[in-house]
Amino acid sequence: MALKHPRTAGHAGRDLEVNPIFSREPLTIPRYALPAGELDPGTAYQVVHDELMLDGNARLNLATFVSTWAEPEALRLMDECAAKNMIDKDEYPRTAELEMRCVHMLARLWHAEDPRRTVGCSTTGSSEAAMLGGLALKRRWRARREAAGLPADRPNLVMGVNVQICWEKFANYFEVEPRYVPMEGGRFHLGAREAVELCDENTIGVVAVLGSTFDGSYEPVAEIAAALDDLQARTGIDVPIHVDGASGAMIAPFLDPGLEWDFRLPRVASINTSGHKYGLVMPGVGWALWRDEDALPDDLVFHVNYLGGDMPTFALNFSRPGAQVVAQYYAFLRLGFDGYRRVQQTCRDVATGLADAIGRLGPFETLTDGGDIPVFAFRVREDAGGFTVYDVSAALRECGWLVPAYTFPENRTDLAVLRVVVRNGFGHDLADLFLDDLRRVLRRLRSQKGPGRDASEATGFAHGAEPKKTRAAKV
Ligand SMILES: Cc1ncc(COP(=O)(O)O)c(C=O)c1O
């Protein structure tokens, strides 16, 4: 499906007048049609570059979980690999080898029982990895049902209503009933008891999120696994877990080594993470790993005889850039375990420090403290008076900071929050400057007569923490 043509009100419908600036000939360039002739590269570059100046500053984007800073050496390697297509494993065998090394490094990091039996692949991000993880769950469930001569036409997937939008997409695209556990009181993510209550013999799996998109909190994966063990002991229903560790799977191994959330729990069948989040690579890479070959049905794997080699692939895309995978390997080599721990600890220190300082400003209450993934959500206290989270978001935007404001899903739609994502490159200094700006905008907001903006005027993009279309299941 193509995106609709933008409405052509105002200037947008006009051709682009490129006056004799840049000391060159005047030009006219159509905006929405392929130009008839050529431009010289310098002019074309300048025109594109100038338009992009109006984008927000990526480093000040506190909405995104995705890397906005990388070392020059990583960028140089990406540049050198710009022409490499990840699918051409036969032509670029060393790139393919680096991909496999990354899979094995992650398998060890996530405590696979036998890392040599772990299977996995790179993806474009956690969304694609979630589709693959969900598909494997669905296929395994179907095979079990068919082998037992039972109907296999009504699969469901149990998850918290706080899952990222990619899980709603998975359910929609692959025709699985999504069963969302709503939030309740101060529980802003999936609870073990509530998950089990929604499971039945048609449940293909439970998704547990390590680092909720809504507030940064870890879901209690070990408790969910124990509750599912109990369910199996009572009823015989055996429900595997997929851990969506988009952010947390690259935080917990370094900062919370005692926390059992990964392949140490036998019930965890598969895990995804975003290499481009706390894996510290620029946008375009994720990872999906399965405990062993049994967890990834072979009929999902395509064996392509391509350019003379046998190439097993499990991916939604065919062609895909190889540069990000190379950059992931670079980051693993360059930082090692200690380097990752240092970077993630700094992010956590900045997040917890900033959350604490915001909590002490007066009008805000923090819902999370940045102590799981370095992400926290805060709201405006009811007695704070004349402004909303949407006012705060809009005011911060005037200073260049992009901080999303959004409402929580069922049953806490009464709760509107702001969220800050601390990433590598957002250090103590920038956090201090952010706090100065927040104090400054507060002085103005406190003096306004009443709330200015509501949810309908929210400007910040919540990076997948949007309400689900399907109503949450009641438990
Ligand atoms: C928990 C969670 N899962 C999945 C995703 C989607 O990840 P990606 O942007 O890598 O596709 C996100 C993105 O923020 C997320 O927070």
The ligand as a MOL file (V3000), in Angstrom:
LIG
                    3D

  0  0  0     0  0            999 V3000
M  V30 BEGIN CTAB
M  V30 COUNTS 16 16 0 0 0
M  V30 BEGIN ATOM
M  V30 1 C 9.2740 -3.5120 24.2530 0
M  V30 2 C 9.4330 -3.1810 22.7960 0
M  V30 3 N 9.2170 -4.1450 21.8810 0
M  V30 4 C 9.3640 -3.9180 20.5670 0
M  V30 5 C 9.7170 -2.6690 20.0980 0
M  V30 6 C 9.8700 -2.4480 18.6160 0
M  V30 7 O 11.2340 -2.3910 18.3480 0
M  V30 8 P 11.8700 -1.9230 16.9670 0
M  V30 9 O 11.7220 -0.4330 16.9570 0
M  V30 10 O 13.2910 -2.3750 17.0960 0
M  V30 11 O 11.1510 -2.5830 15.8530 0
M  V30 12 C 9.9380 -1.6260 21.0050 0
M  V30 13 C 10.3000 -0.2770 20.5410 0
M  V30 14 O 10.3720 0.6600 21.2650 0
M  V30 15 C 9.7970 -1.8890 22.3940 0
M  V30 16 O 10.0000 -0.9260 23.3060 0
M  V30 END ATOM
M  V30 BEGIN BOND
M  V30 1 1 1 2
M  V30 2 1 2 3
M  V30 3 2 2 15
M  V30 4 2 3 4
M  V30 5 1 4 5
M  V30 6 1 5 6
M  V30 7 2 5 12
M  V30 8 1 6 7
M  V30 9 1 7 8
M  V30 10 2 8 9
M  V30 11 1 8 10
M  V30 12 1 8 11
M  V30 13 1 12 13
M  V30 14 1 12 15
M  V30 15 2 13 14
M  V30 16 1 15 16
M  V30 END BOND
M  V30 END CTAB
M  END
